[in-house]
């Protein structure tokens, strides 16, 4: 099956439309660059935030929040939780 190139409507080829399109693209690229620089600045030079587990009443959920970010698998998290739970009298 042969594809035919679609023609651009004549109104979209006008100079005012192209000028507006270029301005919109420039504005969008500036905003994207600004957002990218903000996101890089927010992560560089700042320590990782420890999840807050103060208000969590469920002991297992609290344990998971307190130990998040340690690189533990689900199985390791479960093992450590049961170790801690069984150690208490």
C-alpha positions as CSV (number, residue, x, y, z in Angstrom):
1,X,0.0,0.0,0.0
2,X,1.5,3.3,-1.1
3,X,1.4,6.2,1.3
4,X,0.6,9.7,0.0
5,X,2.1,12.7,1.6
6,X,-0.5,14.9,3.2
7,X,-0.7,18.4,2.1
8,X,-0.6,21.2,4.6
9,X,-3.7,23.4,4.5
10,X,-2.9,26.8,3.1
11,X,-3.9,28.7,6.3
12,X,-1.2,26.8,8.2
13,X,1.5,27.9,5.7
14,X,0.9,31.6,6.3
15,X,3.6,33.7,7.8
16,X,1.7,34.9,10.9
17,X,0.8,31.3,11.8
18,X,4.4,30.2,11.5
19,X,5.6,33.2,13.6
20,X,3.1,32.3,16.4
21,X,4.1,28.7,16.2
22,X,7.8,29.5,16.6
23,X,7.1,31.8,19.5
24,X,5.1,29.0,21.2
25,X,7.9,26.5,20.7
26,X,10.5,29.0,22.1
27,X,8.3,29.6,25.1
28,X,7.8,25.9,25.7
29,X,11.5,25.1,25.4
30,X,12.4,27.9,27.9
31,X,9.9,26.5,30.4
32,X,11.1,23.0,29.9
33,X,14.7,24.1,30.5
34,X,13.6,26.0,33.6
35,X,11.9,23.0,35.0
36,X,14.8,20.8,34.2
37,X,17.2,23.1,36.0
38,X,14.9,23.3,39.0
39,X,14.6,19.5,39.3
40,X,18.4,19.1,39.0
41,X,19.0,21.7,41.7
42,X,16.5,20.0,44.0
43,X,18.3,16.7,43.9
44,X,21.9,17.8,43.9
45,X,23.7,18.6,47.2
46,X,20.8,17.7,49.4
47,X,20.7,14.6,51.5
48,X,17.9,12.0,50.8
49,X,14.9,12.7,52.9
50,X,14.0,10.0,55.4
51,X,10.3,9.1,55.2
52,X,8.3,10.3,58.1
53,X,6.8,7.4,60.1
54,X,5.7,9.2,63.3
55,X,2.0,9.3,62.6
56,X,1.8,5.7,61.3
57,X,0.0,3.4,63.8
58,X,0.3,0.1,62.0
59,X,3.6,-1.4,63.2
60,X,4.4,-3.2,60.0
61,X,3.8,0.0,57.9
62,X,5.9,2.0,60.4
63,X,8.7,-0.5,60.1
64,X,8.6,-0.3,56.3
65,X,8.7,3.5,56.3
66,X,11.5,3.6,58.8
67,X,13.6,1.2,56.7
68,X,12.7,2.5,53.2
69,X,15.6,3.3,50.9
70,X,17.9,0.5,52.2
71,X,17.7,-1.4,49.0
72,X,15.9,-4.4,50.6
73,X,13.7,-6.7,48.6
74,X,10.2,-7.4,49.7
75,X,11.4,-10.8,51.1
76,X,14.3,-9.1,53.1
77,X,11.9,-6.5,54.5
78,X,9.6,-9.2,55.6
79,X,12.4,-11.2,57.2
80,X,13.7,-8.2,59.1
81,X,10.3,-7.3,60.3
82,X,9.6,-10.7,61.7
83,X,13.1,-10.8,63.3
84,X,12.3,-7.5,65.1
85,X,8.8,-8.6,66.0
86,X,10.0,-12.0,67.5
87,X,12.9,-10.4,69.5
88,X,10.5,-8.3,71.6
89,X,9.2,-10.0,74.7
